[in-house]
Amino acid sequence: LARRAAAEAESLEMRALMLHELGSLLGEAGRGDEARSAFEQMMELAPRANDPFLVPSALIQIGFIDLFEHQFSDAQTRFGEGIEQNRKIGHRGADVLGRWGLGYAQLGLGQRAEAHPTFSDALHRVLAPPPPVPINLLLIASGIAHSAPPEDARAAARLRGAVIALRQSGKYEDDPRNRENERFFDQPLIAALGPSQWA
């Protein structure tokens, strides 16, 4: 339906919005190449679509597709571009999620020293008024834990346990790809502590 809506849209603005929606849906379905194509088509239309948020949003969405496919270098580039593009419009959600994604891309590239302040920056931004979106706070808390130095592995494990418990409460809806990403980045903590201490 989203594909047909994009094809049949009567205005550039509506076509761009429908392509953005199509890219998001394809990304969530794990169809990364098709999602990237939809976002790239959208970005070609964006300069004429009169919506400055579309380009930074698409770049950040592509960054997440790259991140979840463990293409960390590409993800780092896309998140960086998205954050820079968003600087012109100041959309808080894009800024926070872009930095959260960038932190994980940095972690995936072994750049722990860079990732921890990136997550800290995202945390400061998400805690600024108005009140934060709870799921964003959980995502960033996991990033803080995953980027902690080895000597803080026990505290990081406790923080991850708190996030997992809150998720299991059923109060917070989340993209399953986020949980899979977190499990991937749990592995160094599990290796550092051993399975029993981790548990």
N, C-alpha and C positions, 0 to 999 in steps of 0.2 A: 504493500500500500504506500509506504514512504517513497519507494522508487517511482511509482506511478504519479504520486503527488508532485515529486520533483520535476518529472518530465512534463506534467500538464500545468504547472504553475504559470499564471498569467503575467506575473511581474518578476523582475530580477530579484527584488527583495524576497518574495515568497519562494522563488526557486532556490536562492541561496540558503534560506532557512530550512527548506525541505532537504537539501543536500546535507546540511549540517545534521539534521535529525537522522537521515539515512546513515551517515557516517557513524554516528553514535550507536545506532542500533546494530550495525554490522560489527562494530568494535566489540560490543557486549556479547555478540554471538560468536566471537572468536574468528571472524573473517577479516583478518587484518589488512590484507592487500586490497580487498574491495572497499574497506572502510577508508584507507588512505586515499584511494582513488576518488571517493566521494568528497572527502575533505579538500583534496587538491582542486577538483572541479569548482567547489564552493569558493576557494580562495581566489580563483581566476575571476569569478563574478564579483567578489567582495568589494573591490574599489568602486564599482558602479551600483552597489546594493544599498549604500547609505546606512550601514550599520557597522561602526568601528569595532564592535566587540567580536564580530565573526572571525576575524583572522587570528587574534590571540587565542580565542577559544579553540579553533581548529588546530592550531599548532600544539597546544597543550593536550588536546585529545589524541593527536598523532603521537605525541610524546608518551602517553599512557599505553598506546598500542605497542610501541617499541619497547617500553619498559616491561610489559607483561610477556613479551616475546624474548626478553633478555638481550635485546639489541641496545645495550646500555650507552654506547657512544652516540648512536643516533638519537636515543631518548634525551641524553644530556643536551645535544644541540637543539632539539625541538623545544624542550622546556626553556632553555635559555632564550631562544627567539621569542617564544610566547610571552615570557615575563617581560622582555624588553618592549615588545609591541603593546603589552597591557599597561606599561608605565604611562603611556600617553592618555589612557582613559581611566586608569585607576580602579578597575573592577576588583573588589576585595576577594571574591570567591576565586577568580582566576589567579590572582596573586598568591593566595594561600595554597591552592592545589598545585599550581605550577612549581612553587618552592618545595612542596612535599614530594612531588614527582622527581624534581631535580635532585633532592637529597638521596632518593633511592637509586637514581642513575649513577650518582657519584659513588655510592656504596658498591654498586655492581661493578664499577671500574676500580675498586680498591682504594678509593679516595676518602677514607674514613675521616681524616683531618678536615676535609672540606665539607663532608656531609653533615657532621654534627652541628656546626654553626648554621648551615642551611636549614636544618630542621628547627633549630632554636629560633631562627628568624621567623620561620613559618608559625611557630608557637606564639611568639610575641604578637604577630599580626592577627592570628585567630582569636587571641584573648582580648584584643582591643574592642571597645564598644562599636556596635551593639553586641549583645550576647552571642557567643559562638554557636555554630551549627554543631551539635554534639558529635555526629559521626566524624566531622573534620578533626575535632579534638582527639578522638580515638586514633585516627589515622596518624596524626602527627606524634602522639604519644608512642606509638609503635616505632616510628622513625627515630625518635629520641633514644628508645631502648636499643634498637638495632645498631645505632651509630656510636653507642657508648664505648669508652675505652675498655680493654680487656679486664683491667682491675675492677671495673664496675659491673662485671657480668652478673653477679647475684642480684644487684639492684635492678639491672635491666630485665632479668628474668621475672622478678616480682612485678615490674611495670607491665610486661607482656601478659602476665597472669591476670592482672587487673583488667586489661583490655579484653582478653578472651572471656573473662567472667561477665563483663558488661555485655559483650556480644551475645553470649549464651542466654542472657536474660530475655532476649527476644524483643527488646525495646528499640533496637537500632538496626534499621535496614542497611544493607551494604552490598556492593558489587562483589560477587564471589571471587573475581579476579584479584581484588585487594587482599582477601584472606589467603589466597594461594601465594601471592607475592610475599606476604608476611611469613608464611610457613617456610618459604625459600630462604628468607633472611634470618629466620630463627636458627638455621643449621649451624652457623658459627658459634652462637651462644650455647647450643646443645653440646657441640664439640668441646667448648671451653670448660663447661661445667660437668659434663657427663649426664647421661639420661636421668639418673635418679635425682641429682641435685636440681636439674632443670625442672623435673616434675614437682 
